């Protein structure tokens, strides 16, 4: 528990101090945000605001994680390193996309194929490593079983280990890509994505710490309600570092934002959330925990589908936050109300998780 708290404190301090220093570097180099002409007109004033702030979130999280282990004398775990690999890898893809945009001053960064290949490489490597490195109890970080609040009877290895291995790679990549892109779509207003991310990471800290206290490996007699999770406490440590880094970044990202996280931050945050969900065996629960991200993504899907099939738009503009902007809502109002929605989804997700555990006591 000390390592979890220490990682959070270190990440918070590093992000609070590191963000303004990084802003100074970006300003000197003239790396400002490019604003699309087809976006809300009110966003024109944001042109030139430093972007790629996700570098600070990633750097603070990774450094805090390793310092936390160093100061407590504990060793990093495979699960923790895998989640960080997802965050750093997806963040690198986002960084390349952001860098091309700001250096070329255009809305198109990486080519679609390049972005897909980059995300695919990170996702595939994560999935492969998640099914190897068993601990002394024979438990690997990932599982071929589909999970809700724990592994379900639905196993991707229904036709053998080889088939399960391939299907898990596809399944994990679907989750990683979907979540990272969902966070990316949410990053449209000052503080919206970073604040929502803090809430979801906080919910997962609670879940992972509970899993660590109810871990089957720590109990003399395994009960029906215990969890066969590899390294849940270290997952909580990663979540704490990411949450605190996002919180420290939010100090500078809140309206009016002094810096944007860019694709560097949104893809990294999405990758970390997906990794924690996969390795904590709560893959489907993430749909509830990250309900705000799901709603915003659905608004884009509905908008595109409606326009292509009927020629009409359901929303004034998608993603959903821009619809309310065009309805006249103040940006801060939208952000705070969406944060409240994110909190409610996380409370619902944690409640479902706990209710499932209680069901095993009867």
N, C-alpha and C positions, 0 to 999 in steps of 0.2 A: 504493500500500500504506500509505503514511503517513496518508492521509486516512481509510482504513478503521480503522486503529488509533486515530487521534485521535477519530473519531466514537464508537468504543466506550468509550474512556476518559471522554470528556465525558458520554456518556449514563449511564455507571455512576455518576459523581460526582453528576450532576444528580438521578438517581433516589434515590440514597442520602440526599442532603441534602433533596431536595424532598418525599419521602414523609412523613417525620415532621412537616414543616411543614404539609402538606396534611391530615394526620391531625388536627392541632390545629384547623384551620379547620372540618373536618367535625364534630368533637366539640362545638365551640362552637355550631354550628347544629343539633346533634342529629340529624345524618344518619346513622342507624345501619341495619344490615342487618335486613331483615324475614325471619324464618325461617318457612317453611311448616309447618303442623301435620302434614302427611302425610310429612314428611321424617324421617330418623333422630332418635330422641329425644335422642341425645347432642348434637345440634346446637342444642338449646334454649339452651345456655350462650353461644352465639355471637350471640344476639339483641342488637342494639345496637352491634355492632362496626362501625366506619366502613366505608363501601363507596365505590364509584366511584373506586377507586384507579387505574383505567385512565387517568384524566386525567394522572397523573404519567408513566405509561409512554409515552403519546402525546406529551406535552409534552417529555419528556426526549429522546425519539427524534428528533422534528422539529427541536428546537433544536440537538441535537448534529450532525445532518446538515448543517444550514446553517452552523453554526460551523466544522465540519470543512472545508467548501468555502471558507469565508471565510479561514481560517488558512492553507490550502494554496494559495490563489489559483486554484483550479479552479472551473469553473461547474457548477451542478446540471444533471443531465440529465433528459430527458423521462421515461425509465424510472424513475428514482429518485423523481421528483415524482408519477408515477402511482401507485406503490406507497404513498407517503405519503398521497396523496389517498384511496386505499382505506382505509388505517388510520384517518385522521381522519374520513372520511365514515361508515364503519361504527361507529367509536367514538362519533360524535355520535348516531347512532340508539340505540346502547346507553346513552348518557348520558341521553337523554330517557326511556328505559325505566326506568333506575335512579332517576332523579329523581322520577318519578311514584310509584314504589314507596315510596321512603323518605319523601317528603313526605306521601303519603296513608296510609302504613303499611298497605299491602296487597300481596298477591302478584301482582296484575295491574298491569303497567305500561302501556306502549303497547298500544292495541288491535291485534289481529293484522293487520288491514288496514293500519293506520298503519305497523306495523313492516315489513310486506312492501313497501309503497310506498317507504318510506325506503331499505331495502336495495336495492330495485330501481333507484331513481334513482341511487344511488352506483355500483351495478354496471354499469348501462347506460352511464353517462357514462364510466366507466373503459374499458369495452370499445370504445366509439366512438373515444375518444382513442388507444387502443392501436393502432388500425389506420391512424392518420394520423401526421403528423410524421416522414416518412422522413428519414434522415440522408444525408450526401453519397454513401453507398454504396447508397442506395435501400432501406435496411432499416428497417422500422417496428418499434416496440417489441413488438407482438403479431404473431401469424401465424394465418391461417385453417387451417393444418395442425394436426391433432391431434398432440400430442407425448408422448413417453415420456422418454428422456434427450436427445432432439433431435427435430426435426420428423419425423413419420412420413409415408409416402406417402398417408395418408388426409387429403384436403383438403376442408374444408367448402365451398370455392368450386367444387365439382364441376359446378355448374350455372350458373356465372357469378359475377362479383364481387359483385353485389347479393345473391344468395342466400347467398354465403359471408359477407358482412357481417352479415346477419340471424342466420344460424346461429351465427356467432362470438359475437354478443351473448348469445344464449341459452346457449351453451356456457360462456362466461366467467361469466355470472351463476349458472349451476348450480354451478360450482366455488367461487365466492366465497361463495355462500349455504351450501353444504354444509360448507366448511371453517370458516367463522365460527361456524356452529351447532355443529359438532363440538367446537371449542375451548370453546364456551359450556357444553356438556354435561359437559366434563371439569372445569370449574371448580366442584368440589363439596367439595373438601377443602383444608385449608390448604397452600398451596404447590404443589399438584399441577399446575395448568395453567401457572403461571408457570415452574416448573422444567422441565416438558416442553417449553414453548415455547423456552426457552434452548437446549435440546439440538437441536431441529429447526432453529432459526435458525442455530446453529453449523454444522450439516451443510450448510446452504445457503451459508454463507460460503465453505466449502471448495470447493463446486461452482462458485460464481460466480467465485471467484479462479482456479480451474483453467480455466474457460471464457475468462477474460480473457487468460490466457497462450497459449491455443490458439485465439484468435480469428482467423477467416479474413481479416478486414480488416487484421490486423497482419502477416500472412505474405506473403512475396514470391510464393510459389507455393502456392495453396490446396491443402491435402491433404484426403484423405477423412475424416480424423478431426477437422478443425477445426470450429469452431462459428460459425454466422452469427447471433450474438446481439447485440442492441443494448444497449450500456452494461452489460456484466456486472460490471465493477469497481464501478460505482455501485450496482448491486443488492447487491453484497457490503457496501458501505458502509451501506446502509439496513438490511440484515440484522444487521450488527454493532451498529448503534445500537439496534435493537429487542432484540437478545439481551442487550446490556449493560443496557438500561433494565429489562428483565424481571428480570435478575440483581440489580440494585440494589433493585428492588421486592421481590424474594424475601426479602431480608434482613429486611424488616418483615412479609412475608406468610407466612413459615414458621411452623409450629405452635409456640405458639398465636398465630394471626395477629393483628396489630395493626390490619390493614386488609384488605379484600377488593378485588379488581380490579373486580368487578361485570360487568354486560354491557358497560359502557364498555370495559373492558380485553379481555375475551374476544372480542368482535366485532372490535375493532381488530386484535388479534393474528391472528385468523383471516383477516381481510381482507389483512393484510400478507403472510402466508404464501401465500395464494392468488395475490396479485399477483406475488410473486417467482417462484412456480412457473410462472405463465402467461408472464411476460416472459422467463424463463430457458429457456423451451421444455422444461419438465420436468413437465408437468401430471399425467400418470399416475404418474410417479415419486413425486409427493407422497403418493400412497396408501401407499407403503412408508415414506417419510421420516416421515410423520405417522401411522404405524401404530397408535400408542396411541390417538390421537383416533378412528381408524377403528373399533378394537375397542370403545371406549366407546359410540360411536354405534350400532354394530351391536347392542350389548346392549339398547339402548332399542328399536330396530326389532323385534328378536326378541321382547322382552317384550310389546310392544303387539300384534304379530301373533299371538302365542300366546294371549294373553288374549282377543282378539276372536274367534278361531276355535275355541278349545277351552275357554275360561273358566279356564285354568290359567296360572300364572306359571312361567317357566323359572328366573328369578332371584328371590331374596328381595325385592330392590328394584333398580330400574334408575334411573340408570346403574350400570355395573358396579362402581364403587368403593364404592357403598352396599351392594351385595350382600355384599362382604367385611366391611364394617362390621358388618352384622347377623350375620355368622358369628363375630364376636368379635375380628377383627383390630384391632389398635391403629391409629389414624389415621396416625401417623408411619410405621408398618410398611407400610401400603398405599401411601402416597405414595412412599417410597423404592423399593419394589419396582416400582411403576409407572414411576418415573424410569428404573430399570434397563431395563425393557422398552422405553421410549422410546429409550434409548441404543442398544440392540440393533437396533431398527428403523432408526435413522439410520445406523448402521454398515453395515447391509445395503443401504440405499439408496445410500450413497456408494460401496460396493463394486460395486453394479450399474452405477452411472454410470461408474466407472473401468474396469470390465471391458468395457463397450461401447466405450470409447475405445481400449483395448488391442486390441480385435478389428479395428480399422482398420489396425493396424501390420503385420498378416500379409500 
